Amino acid sequence: MKFGVVFPQIEFGHDPVALRNYAQAAEEFGYSHLLAYDHILGANPERPGGWRGPYTYNNPFLEPFVLFSYLAPLTQRLEFTTGILILPQRQTVLVAKQAATLDALTGGGRLRLGLGLGWNAVEYEALNEKFSNRGRRIEEQIEVLKKLWADPLVKFEGRWHHIPDAGLNPLPVQRKIPLWFGGHHERVLRRVAKYADGWMPNYRKAADIQPHLELLDKFLAAEERARKDIGLEARMQFGEGDPSVWTQTLEEWRKVGVTHITINTMGVGFDTPQKHIKAIKVFAEEMGLGK
């Protein structure tokens, strides 16, 4: 099982020295990956029609590709993961270029893209993309990404994408950047089975995932795949910092076959970057990471 950290960006700030210290500490403590959320815009809750989303314009989010490009040369082994990148609100070919560039500059193998549909219609509107058809578009986007990363020249004619015999340079070192999907809907599970290298469900308890795993196994079998062919990532809350709770939670996740655990230190009351760094250190020591 691999252990990572959720970058606590809505509580962390954007001091470059603190960012460096956090990433380097995570690597030093034995974590395998750093996961960052993706939001480009925050809405004003006083806007016409109101706002019910969990984030507003008051919550800071650093753009993941820029963040990872800053942190990558400051670390040696740490994998960078989006959890998730809202693919349908972004231009597909540009995402392919950004990911390929980052993969090439880090020597390959340090980028994993978690993808999803998102829930914020305001972002879609501002980025001039349709919110209503995002589920249909993402499947074509995945096909485009994979072709652009694999081949020096691509001809593609789809419903939303037209590539007239062109390609990326440089290509990613991996040629097949891992694609993981977030979300819980049955359609998401079908996409995981058909396209993905892994699944990132955001359940608090292992017991909540079991019915969905049974459905996923069914869809995987239809694609002539099995659970062993994909990864499964769970997120754990730091909570009150009780190692006995962590140990029990980890054991529950192990029983359902989780391959990655990512610890989230947000929502506890840590009001400085140093407190978040201390928290991931405590978790690493208690769980025996790096031994």
C-alpha positions in Angstrom: 0.0 0.0 0.0 1.3 3.5 -0.9 0.7 6.5 1.3 0.3 10.0 0.1 -0.8 13.5 1.3 -3.6 15.7 0.3 -2.1 19.1 -0.3 -4.1 21.3 2.2 -4.3 24.2 -0.1 -7.4 26.0 1.2 -5.7 26.2 4.6 -2.0 26.5 3.5 -1.5 29.7 1.7 0.9 30.2 -1.2 4.2 31.1 0.4 6.8 29.4 -2.0 9.1 28.5 0.9 6.3 26.8 2.9 5.3 25.0 -0.3 8.8 23.7 -0.8 9.1 22.7 2.8 5.8 20.8 2.7 6.7 18.8 -0.4 10.2 18.0 0.8 9.0 17.0 4.2 6.4 14.6 2.6 9.1 13.0 0.6 11.4 12.8 3.6 8.7 11.2 5.8 8.2 8.4 3.3 5.1 9.5 1.4 4.9 8.3 -2.2 2.6 11.0 -3.6 1.1 14.5 -3.2 -2.5 15.0 -4.3 -4.0 18.4 -5.2 -7.5 19.4 -5.9 -8.5 21.4 -9.0 -10.7 24.5 -9.0 -10.1 27.5 -11.3 -12.7 29.9 -10.1 -14.6 30.4 -6.9 -18.2 31.8 -7.0 -19.5 34.7 -5.0 -22.2 33.3 -2.6 -24.1 36.6 -3.0 -24.5 36.1 -6.8 -28.0 36.0 -8.3 -29.5 32.7 -7.6 -27.2 32.1 -4.5 -24.6 29.5 -4.1 -24.5 26.1 -2.4 -21.1 24.8 -3.3 -18.6 23.9 -0.6 -16.1 26.5 -1.9 -16.3 30.2 -2.7 -14.0 32.8 -4.1 -12.6 33.1 -0.5 -11.0 29.6 -0.8 -7.6 29.6 -2.5 -6.7 27.0 -5.0 -3.3 26.7 -6.8 -3.5 25.5 -10.4 -2.2 21.9 -10.3 0.1 21.8 -13.3 1.8 25.1 -12.2 2.0 23.8 -8.6 3.5 20.5 -9.7 6.0 22.2 -12.0 7.2 24.3 -9.1 7.5 21.4 -6.7 8.9 18.7 -9.1 12.5 20.0 -9.2 12.5 20.6 -5.4 11.9 16.9 -4.9 13.4 13.6 -6.2 10.8 10.8 -6.0 7.5 12.3 -5.0 4.6 11.5 -7.4 2.2 14.3 -8.2 -1.5 13.5 -8.5 -4.6 15.4 -9.4 -7.6 14.4 -7.3 -9.3 15.3 -9.5 -8.6 17.5 -12.6 -11.9 18.6 -14.0 -11.1 17.6 -17.6 -14.3 18.6 -19.5 -13.9 22.3 -18.5 -10.4 22.3 -20.0 -9.1 22.1 -23.6 -8.1 18.5 -24.1 -5.1 19.1 -26.3 -3.7 21.7 -23.9 -4.1 19.3 -21.0 -2.3 16.7 -23.1 0.6 19.2 -23.7 0.8 20.3 -20.1 0.9 16.7 -18.8 3.4 15.6 -21.4 5.7 18.5 -20.6 5.6 17.9 -16.9 6.2 14.2 -17.4 9.2 14.9 -19.7 10.7 17.5 -17.4 10.5 15.1 -14.4 12.0 12.2 -16.2 8.8 10.2 -16.4 6.8 8.3 -13.9 6.0 11.1 -11.4 2.7 12.3 -12.8 -0.7 10.5 -12.3 -3.8 12.2 -13.5 -7.0 11.8 -11.5 -9.9 13.0 -13.7 -13.5 13.9 -13.1 -16.5 15.9 -14.2 -16.8 18.4 -11.4 -19.9 20.0 -10.0 -19.3 23.7 -10.4 -21.3 25.0 -13.4 -19.9 28.5 -12.8 -16.5 27.4 -13.8 -17.7 25.7 -16.9 -19.6 28.9 -18.0 -16.6 31.1 -17.4 -14.3 28.7 -19.3 -16.8 28.6 -22.2 -17.5 24.9 -21.9 -20.9 23.2 -21.6 -21.8 21.8 -18.2 -24.7 19.7 -19.4 -22.7 17.4 -21.8 -19.5 17.0 -19.7 -20.1 13.3 -19.2 -20.3 12.5 -22.9 -17.3 14.7 -23.8 -14.9 13.2 -21.2 -14.9 9.8 -23.0 -13.8 11.4 -26.2 -11.3 13.5 -24.3 -9.7 10.4 -22.8 -9.3 8.9 -26.3 -7.6 12.1 -27.5 -5.3 12.2 -24.5 -4.1 8.6 -25.0 -3.5 9.1 -28.8 -1.6 12.3 -28.3 0.7 10.8 -25.7 1.3 7.6 -27.6 1.9 8.8 -31.2 4.1 11.5 -32.7 1.4 12.4 -35.2 -2.4 12.1 -34.7 -5.3 12.3 -37.1 -8.6 12.4 -35.1 -12.1 13.3 -36.2 -14.6 13.1 -33.3 -17.7 14.9 -32.2 -15.9 17.5 -30.3 -12.2 17.2 -31.4 -10.6 17.5 -34.8 -6.8 17.0 -35.0 -5.5 17.4 -38.6 -2.4 15.3 -38.6 -0.5 16.9 -35.8 1.3 15.9 -32.6 3.0 16.8 -29.3 6.7 17.4 -29.0 8.1 16.4 -26.5 6.0 13.3 -26.0 5.7 12.1 -22.3 8.4 9.8 -21.2 5.8 7.4 -19.9 3.8 7.5 -23.2 0.9 6.3 -21.1 0.4 8.7 -18.2 -1.8 6.9 -15.7 -5.4 8.0 -15.7 -7.5 7.5 -12.6 -11.2 8.5 -12.2 -13.0 10.1 -9.3 -16.7 9.9 -8.7 -19.3 7.3 -7.6 -22.0 7.2 -10.3 -22.6 4.0 -12.2 -21.4 5.7 -15.3 -18.2 6.6 -13.6 -17.7 2.9 -12.7 -18.2 1.9 -16.3 -15.6 4.4 -17.4 -13.2 3.1 -14.8 -13.7 -0.4 -16.1 -13.2 0.6 -19.7 -10.5 3.3 -19.6 -8.9 3.8 -16.3 -5.7 2.7 -14.5 -7.4 3.3 -11.1 -10.4 4.7 -9.2 -10.4 7.5 -6.5 -13.7 7.1 -4.6 -14.1 9.7 -1.9 -15.7 7.6 0.8 -15.1 8.2 4.5 -15.6 4.5 5.5 -14.5 1.3 3.8 -18.0 -0.3 4.4 -19.6 2.3 2.1 -17.6 1.2 -0.9 -18.4 -2.5 -1.0 -21.6 -2.3 -3.1 -19.8 -0.2 -5.6 -16.9 -2.6 -5.8 -19.2 -5.4 -6.6 -20.7 -3.3 -9.5 -17.2 -2.3 -10.6 -16.1 -6.0 -10.7 -19.1 -6.7 -13.0 -18.1 -3.9 -15.4 -14.5 -4.9 -15.3 -15.4 -8.5 -16.3 -17.4 -7.2 -19.2 -14.2 -5.4 -20.4 -12.1 -8.6 -19.8 -10.3 -7.0 -16.9 -10.2 -7.6 -13.2 -9.7 -5.6 -10.0 -6.0 -6.5 -10.0 -5.6 -4.5 -13.2 -6.5 -1.2 -11.6 -5.5 0.8 -8.5 -7.9 1.9 -5.7 -7.2 5.0 -3.7 -8.9 6.0 -0.5 -8.6 9.2 1.6 -8.3 9.3 5.3 -9.0 12.1 7.6 -6.3 13.1 10.2 -9.2 13.7 12.6 -8.2 14.0 16.2 -4.8 12.5 15.6 -5.6 9.1 17.2 -3.2 6.4 16.0 -5.6 3.6 17.1 -8.3 5.1 14.8 -5.9 5.3 12.0 -4.8 1.7 12.4 -8.4 0.4 12.5 -9.3 2.5 9.4 -6.3 1.3 7.5 -7.1 -2.3 8.3 -10.6 -1.8 7.0 -9.4 -0.3 3.8 -6.8 -3.1 3.3 -9.6 -5.7 3.5 -11.3 -4.1 0.4 -8.1 -4.0 -1.6 -7.0 -0.4 -1.4 -3.6 0.2 -3.1 -3.2 3.9 -2.1 -4.1 5.8 1.0 -4.0 9.6 1.1 -4.1 11.4 4.4 -6.1 14.7 4.6 -5.1 17.2 7.3 -7.7 19.8 6.5 -10.7 20.5 8.6 -8.9 19.9 11.9 -8.1 23.5 12.7 -4.4 23.7 11.6 -3.9 27.4 10.9 -0.3 27.4 9.7 1.7 25.4 7.2 4.0 24.2 10.0 1.0 22.5 11.7 0.1 20.6 8.6 3.8 19.5 8.2 3.9 18.4 11.8 0.6 16.4 11.3 1.9 14.5 8.3 5.1 13.8 10.2 3.2 12.4 13.2 1.1 10.2 10.9 4.2 8.9 9.1 5.9 8.0 12.4 2.9 6.3 13.9 2.2 4.3 10.8 5.8 3.4 10.2 6.2 5.0 6.8 9.6 4.8 5.2 10.8 1.8 7.2 
